[in-house]
């Protein structure tokens, strides 16, 4: 490996470690907030109970409060099971976050043969396989799907112009948001095949790199990392 390749690999490793550190910080803040919420609720309930006369009934109420607080803490920190979210649920979701709103010049029309959906989905899975295993529990309630391109309704909702498109879309509440633990719908990431192929001019290597960057970008949003906080290669 030459010096330039070593330097490039070092930069990638540093940026990856930076994303990993921010993800850990985001998850730690989320867990701390949930833990403090449970503790505060328990303290209030305990204070109310100890104001009552000491009887067997009140002792039972205190034990039930302890058990309830424990069960609530377990429920708040346990990942939910992932199930698909369909497009008609999009308007009811909490937040929308675009990877990028890409402006495509008129001469960017791609005349090469499109990739098969199966092969494109394999590229998406390759990108997902790069995520460290320690993050897997936090992806249990996240569905990643592939669609051809943003439909007319979504384009209108996102305010896209005729020469603009999306590579990917995160639909849900990030792990660091206050309402994440109360979200009933699973989180969803949509990767759009045609815009990525067109932007990459049908070049297989460029398509693979763009799919990887888009998937990891949207995963970063799921972990609560803002666009401005991401490494340059993920933006």
C-alpha positions as CSV (number, residue, x, y, z in Angstrom):
1,X,0.0,0.0,0.0
2,X,1.5,3.4,-0.9
3,X,1.6,6.5,1.3
4,X,-1.4,8.1,-0.3
5,X,-3.6,5.0,0.2
6,X,-2.4,4.7,3.8
7,X,-3.3,8.4,4.4
8,X,-6.7,7.9,2.8
9,X,-7.4,4.8,4.9
10,X,-6.3,6.7,8.1
11,X,-8.8,9.5,7.3
12,X,-11.6,7.0,6.7
13,X,-10.8,5.2,10.0
14,X,-10.7,8.5,11.9
15,X,-14.0,9.6,10.5
16,X,-15.6,6.2,11.2
17,X,-14.4,6.4,14.8
18,X,-15.8,9.9,15.0
19,X,-19.2,8.7,13.9
20,X,-19.0,5.8,16.3
21,X,-18.2,8.2,19.2
22,X,-21.0,10.5,18.3
23,X,-23.4,7.6,18.1
24,X,-22.3,6.4,21.6
25,X,-22.8,9.9,23.0
26,X,-26.2,10.2,21.4
27,X,-27.3,6.8,22.8
28,X,-25.9,7.7,26.2
29,X,-27.8,10.9,26.3
30,X,-31.0,9.1,25.3
31,X,-30.6,6.4,28.0
32,X,-29.7,9.1,30.6
33,X,-32.9,11.0,29.8
34,X,-35.0,7.9,30.0
35,X,-33.4,6.8,33.3
36,X,-33.9,10.3,34.9
37,X,-37.5,10.3,33.7
38,X,-38.2,6.9,35.4
39,X,-36.3,8.0,38.6
40,X,-38.3,11.3,38.8
41,X,-41.6,9.5,38.4
42,X,-40.6,6.9,41.0
43,X,-39.5,9.7,43.5
44,X,-42.8,11.5,43.1
45,X,-44.8,8.3,43.5
46,X,-42.8,7.3,46.6
47,X,-43.2,10.8,48.1
48,X,-47.0,10.5,47.7
49,X,-47.1,7.0,49.2
50,X,-45.0,7.8,52.3
51,X,-47.4,10.6,53.2
52,X,-50.0,7.8,53.9
53,X,-50.2,6.0,57.2
54,X,-48.0,2.9,57.4
55,X,-50.4,0.0,56.8
56,X,-50.1,-3.3,55.0
57,X,-52.1,-1.8,52.1
58,X,-49.6,1.1,51.8
59,X,-46.7,-1.3,51.9
60,X,-48.2,-3.3,49.1
61,X,-48.7,-0.1,47.1
62,X,-45.0,0.8,47.6
63,X,-43.9,-2.7,46.4
64,X,-46.2,-2.3,43.3
65,X,-44.6,1.1,42.6
66,X,-41.1,-0.5,42.7
67,X,-42.1,-3.2,40.3
68,X,-43.9,-0.8,38.0
69,X,-40.8,1.5,37.9
70,X,-38.6,-1.5,37.0
71,X,-40.9,-2.7,34.3
72,X,-41.1,0.8,32.8
73,X,-37.3,1.1,32.8
74,X,-37.0,-2.2,31.0
75,X,-39.7,-1.3,28.4
76,X,-38.0,2.1,27.7
77,X,-34.6,0.5,27.0
78,X,-35.7,-2.5,25.0
79,X,-35.6,-2.2,21.2
80,X,-38.9,-2.9,19.4
81,X,-39.4,-5.5,16.7
82,X,-39.1,-4.1,13.2
83,X,-42.0,-4.3,10.7
84,X,-42.4,-2.5,7.4
85,X,-44.0,1.0,7.2
86,X,-46.0,1.6,4.0
87,X,-46.0,4.8,1.9
88,X,-49.5,5.8,3.0
89,X,-48.3,6.1,6.6
90,X,-45.7,8.7,5.5
91,X,-48.0,11.7,6.2
92,X,-48.6,10.5,9.7
93,X,-44.9,10.1,10.6
94,X,-43.1,12.4,13.0
95,X,-40.2,13.7,11.1
96,X,-38.7,13.6,7.5
97,X,-35.0,14.0,6.8
98,X,-33.6,13.9,3.3
99,X,-30.0,12.7,2.7
100,X,-29.5,15.5,0.2
101,X,-31.7,17.5,-2.2
102,X,-29.7,17.0,-5.3
103,X,-29.9,19.4,-8.3
104,X,-29.3,17.4,-11.5
105,X,-28.1,19.3,-14.6
106,X,-29.9,18.7,-17.8
107,X,-26.9,16.7,-19.3
108,X,-26.9,14.2,-16.4
109,X,-29.4,11.9,-18.1
110,X,-28.1,8.3,-17.7
111,X,-28.6,6.2,-20.8
112,X,-27.0,3.0,-19.4
113,X,-29.0,-0.1,-18.5
114,X,-30.4,0.2,-14.9
115,X,-29.3,-2.3,-12.3
116,X,-31.7,-5.0,-11.2
117,X,-33.6,-4.3,-8.0
118,X,-32.2,-7.4,-6.5
119,X,-28.6,-6.3,-7.2
120,X,-29.3,-2.8,-5.9
121,X,-30.7,-4.3,-2.7
122,X,-27.5,-6.3,-2.3
123,X,-25.5,-3.1,-2.4
124,X,-27.8,-1.6,0.3
125,X,-27.2,-4.8,2.4
126,X,-23.5,-4.5,1.9
127,X,-23.6,-1.0,3.4
128,X,-25.7,-2.2,6.3
129,X,-23.2,-5.0,7.0
130,X,-20.5,-2.4,7.6
131,X,-22.3,-1.2,10.7
132,X,-20.6,-2.5,13.9
133,X,-22.4,-5.3,15.6
134,X,-22.7,-3.4,18.9
135,X,-25.2,-1.1,17.2
136,X,-27.5,-3.9,16.0
137,X,-29.9,-3.7,19.0
138,X,-30.6,0.0,18.2
139,X,-31.5,-1.0,14.6
140,X,-34.2,-3.6,15.6
141,X,-37.0,-1.1,15.0
142,X,-35.6,0.2,11.7
143,X,-36.7,-1.0,8.3
144,X,-34.5,-0.2,5.2
145,X,-36.3,-0.5,1.9
146,X,-35.5,0.3,-1.8
147,X,-37.8,2.3,-4.1
148,X,-37.4,3.4,-7.7
149,X,-37.7,7.2,-7.1
150,X,-39.6,9.7,-5.0
151,X,-43.3,9.8,-6.1
152,X,-45.2,13.0,-6.9
153,X,-46.8,13.2,-3.5
154,X,-43.5,13.0,-1.7
155,X,-41.8,15.5,-4.1
156,X,-44.6,18.0,-3.3
157,X,-44.3,17.3,0.4
158,X,-40.5,17.9,0.3
159,X,-40.9,21.0,-1.9
160,X,-38.6,19.5,-4.7
161,X,-38.1,21.4,-7.9
162,X,-38.2,19.7,-11.3
163,X,-34.4,19.4,-11.4
164,X,-34.1,18.1,-7.8
165,X,-34.4,14.7,-6.3
166,X,-33.6,12.6,-3.3
167,X,-31.0,9.8,-2.7
168,X,-32.6,8.6,0.6
169,X,-35.1,9.5,3.2
170,X,-35.2,8.9,7.0
171,X,-38.7,8.6,8.3
172,X,-39.1,8.4,12.1
173,X,-38.0,9.7,15.5
174,X,-34.2,9.6,16.1
175,X,-33.0,7.7,19.1
176,X,-32.1,10.9,20.9
177,X,-35.6,12.6,20.4
178,X,-37.9,12.9,23.4
179,X,-40.7,11.0,21.6
180,X,-38.7,8.0,20.4
181,X,-39.7,5.7,23.2
182,X,-43.4,6.4,22.7
183,X,-43.3,5.9,18.9
184,X,-45.8,3.2,17.8
185,X,-44.6,3.0,14.2
186,X,-41.3,1.5,13.2
187,X,-38.5,3.7,11.9
188,X,-37.9,3.6,8.1
189,X,-35.1,4.4,5.7
190,X,-35.9,4.6,2.0
191,X,-33.1,4.4,-0.6
192,X,-34.0,5.6,-4.1
193,X,-32.4,3.6,-6.8
194,X,-33.0,5.6,-10.0
195,X,-31.6,9.0,-8.7
196,X,-28.5,7.3,-7.4
197,X,-27.9,5.5,-10.7
198,X,-28.5,8.7,-12.7
199,X,-26.2,10.8,-10.5
200,X,-23.5,8.1,-10.8
201,X,-23.9,7.9,-14.6
202,X,-24.5,4.1,-14.4
203,X,-20.9,3.5,-13.2
204,X,-21.0,0.4,-10.9
205,X,-18.2,1.6,-8.6
206,X,-19.7,5.1,-8.2
207,X,-23.2,3.5,-7.6
208,X,-21.7,1.3,-4.9
209,X,-20.0,4.2,-3.2
210,X,-23.1,6.4,-3.3
211,X,-25.3,3.7,-2.0
212,X,-22.9,3.2,0.9
213,X,-22.7,6.9,1.7
214,X,-26.5,7.3,1.5
215,X,-27.3,4.3,3.8
216,X,-24.7,5.4,6.4
217,X,-25.9,9.0,6.2
218,X,-29.5,7.9,7.0
219,X,-28.4,5.5,9.7
220,X,-26.5,8.5,11.3
221,X,-29.8,10.4,11.3
222,X,-31.4,7.5,13.1
223,X,-28.8,7.8,15.8
224,X,-29.6,11.5,16.2
225,X,-26.5,12.9,14.3
226,X,-27.3,16.1,12.5
227,X,-26.2,16.8,9.0
228,X,-23.7,19.5,10.1
229,X,-22.1,17.0,12.6
230,X,-21.4,14.3,10.0
231,X,-18.0,13.7,8.4
232,X,-17.7,15.3,4.9
233,X,-17.8,12.0,3.1
234,X,-21.2,11.2,4.6
235,X,-22.9,14.5,3.7
